[in-house]
Amino acid sequence: MSRDVQSGLWRKCRLWIRLFRRAALAAVVALICAFLWLDHVGVPGFVQRRLVESLRERGVELEFARLRFSLFHGLIADNVRVGDPAVPDKPAFSAQEIRLELNYRAMLGRRLQLDGFTMREGKYILPLSPTNALHLDDIQTELRFQANDTWSLEDFKAGFAGAQLALSGDLAHA
């Protein structure tokens, strides 16, 4: 091959390498922006609806102010409520933050499956009579959904009337 042909081939290779490098850099910047957007603004509504349906299949009715994706902690639901605290004769639960643990292997098969969650700063109110209610404050726990409708409660901690409660165990046929 002549020197001109080799020079032209090398020039084309360098051009393709530059284009590939710029495309890879643009993809990395777009990925970082997407993660920042999902953490700051939240995940899209269709993902939220599928997640709520998945939780409903497990028997958990959940309302939350925002669902966001954190790169290090996964899906996080902020200001979570179950039940209405304004209704005096019904139990109410709220939490500042719940980290949802998704099954990523199931997501590869285009299914949204929840394996468990970690709760932070929860509060539970169980009305006993019109004037008395049971209050559990500062609830911290991890709940795992196992096979055969078994729920595994790990490291449950809560404050009750000035005392600290600690508990763990499994609930079969949940």
C-alpha positions in Angstrom: 0.0 0.0 0.0 1.1 3.4 -0.7 1.8 6.0 2.0 -1.2 8.1 0.9 -3.7 5.1 1.3 -2.3 4.3 4.7 -2.5 7.9 5.8 -6.2 8.1 4.6 -7.1 4.9 6.4 -5.5 6.1 9.6 -7.3 9.4 9.3 -10.7 7.6 9.0 -9.9 5.4 12.0 -9.0 8.4 14.1 -12.2 10.1 13.0 -14.3 7.1 14.0 -12.5 6.8 17.4 -13.2 10.5 18.1 -16.9 10.1 17.2 -17.2 7.0 19.4 -15.4 8.8 22.3 -17.8 11.8 22.0 -20.8 9.6 21.8 -19.7 7.6 24.9 -19.1 10.9 26.8 -22.6 12.2 25.7 -24.2 8.9 26.9 -22.4 9.1 30.3 -23.5 12.8 30.7 -27.1 11.9 29.7 -27.1 8.9 32.2 -25.9 11.2 35.0 -28.5 13.8 34.2 -31.2 11.1 34.2 -30.2 9.8 37.6 -30.1 13.3 39.0 -33.6 14.0 37.5 -35.1 10.8 38.9 -33.6 11.6 42.3 -34.8 15.2 42.4 -38.1 15.2 40.5 -39.1 11.5 40.9 -39.9 8.6 38.7 -42.6 8.8 36.0 -46.3 8.1 36.8 -46.5 4.9 34.9 -43.8 3.4 37.1 -45.5 4.6 40.2 -48.8 3.0 39.1 -47.2 -0.3 38.4 -45.5 -0.2 41.8 -48.7 0.6 43.7 -50.4 -2.3 41.8 -47.5 -4.6 42.8 -47.9 -3.6 46.5 -51.7 -4.0 46.3 -51.1 -7.6 45.2 -49.1 -8.1 48.4 -51.9 -6.6 50.5 -50.3 -3.2 51.1 -52.3 -0.1 50.2 -49.8 2.8 50.0 -50.0 6.5 49.3 -46.9 8.7 49.0 -46.1 12.2 48.1 -43.1 11.4 45.9 -41.4 8.3 44.5 -37.8 8.9 43.6 -34.8 6.9 42.5 -31.5 7.1 44.4 -28.4 5.7 42.8 -27.3 4.2 46.1 -30.6 3.3 47.8 -32.9 2.4 44.9 -36.5 3.5 44.9 -37.5 5.7 47.8 -41.1 6.7 48.7 -41.3 10.0 50.7 -44.1 11.0 53.1 -45.9 7.7 53.0 -49.4 7.2 54.5 -51.7 4.2 55.0 -55.1 5.1 56.4 -56.4 8.6 57.2 -55.3 10.1 60.5 -58.2 12.5 60.3 -60.7 9.6 60.8 -60.7 9.0 64.6 -61.8 5.4 64.7 -59.5 3.9 62.1 -55.8 3.0 62.4 -53.3 5.3 60.7 -49.7 4.8 59.6 -47.2 7.2 58.2 -43.5 7.2 57.5 -41.1 9.8 56.4 -39.2 7.5 54.1 -39.6 3.9 52.8 -36.9 2.4 50.7 -38.4 -0.2 48.3 -36.3 -3.2 47.4 -37.1 -4.3 43.9 -36.2 -7.6 42.3 -33.9 -6.5 39.6 -33.8 -10.0 38.0 -37.6 -9.8 37.5 -37.2 -6.3 36.0 -35.0 -7.9 33.3 -38.1 -9.9 32.4 -40.2 -6.7 32.3 -42.0 -7.5 35.6 -42.0 -5.1 38.6 -41.7 -7.2 41.8 -41.1 -6.0 45.3 -38.9 -8.1 47.6 -39.3 -5.9 50.7 -38.8 -2.5 52.1 -36.9 -0.5 54.8 -38.8 2.0 56.8 -37.5 5.1 58.5 -39.2 7.4 61.0 -42.6 5.7 61.0 -45.6 6.4 63.2 -48.6 4.2 63.9 -51.8 5.2 65.7 -54.4 2.6 66.8 -57.5 4.2 68.3 -58.7 2.1 71.3 -61.6 4.3 72.4 -62.7 7.9 71.5 -60.3 9.3 74.1 -57.4 6.7 74.1 -55.1 5.6 71.3 -52.0 3.4 71.0 -49.1 5.4 69.6 -45.9 3.8 68.2 -43.4 6.5 67.3 -40.0 6.5 65.5 -40.6 3.1 63.9 -37.5 1.7 62.1 -37.7 -1.7 60.4 -37.0 -4.0 57.5 -39.7 -6.2 55.9 -38.9 -8.9 53.4 -41.5 -10.7 51.3 -40.6 -14.4 51.2 -42.1 -17.4 49.3 -45.5 -18.8 50.2 -46.9 -15.5 51.4 -44.5 -15.2 54.3 -43.4 -11.8 55.6 -40.1 -11.6 57.5 -39.8 -8.7 59.9 -36.2 -7.8 60.7 -34.9 -5.4 63.3 -38.2 -3.7 64.2 -37.7 -0.8 66.7 -40.3 1.6 67.9 -40.9 4.0 70.8 -44.0 3.3 73.0 -44.9 5.4 76.0 -41.3 6.2 76.7 -40.1 2.6 76.2 -38.1 1.2 73.3 -39.6 -1.9 71.7 -37.5 -4.3 69.6 -38.9 -7.3 67.7 -38.3 -9.6 64.7 -40.0 -12.6 63.3 -41.9 -14.2 60.4 -45.6 -13.9 59.6 -46.9 -16.9 57.6 -49.9 -16.7 55.3 -49.9 -12.9 55.1 
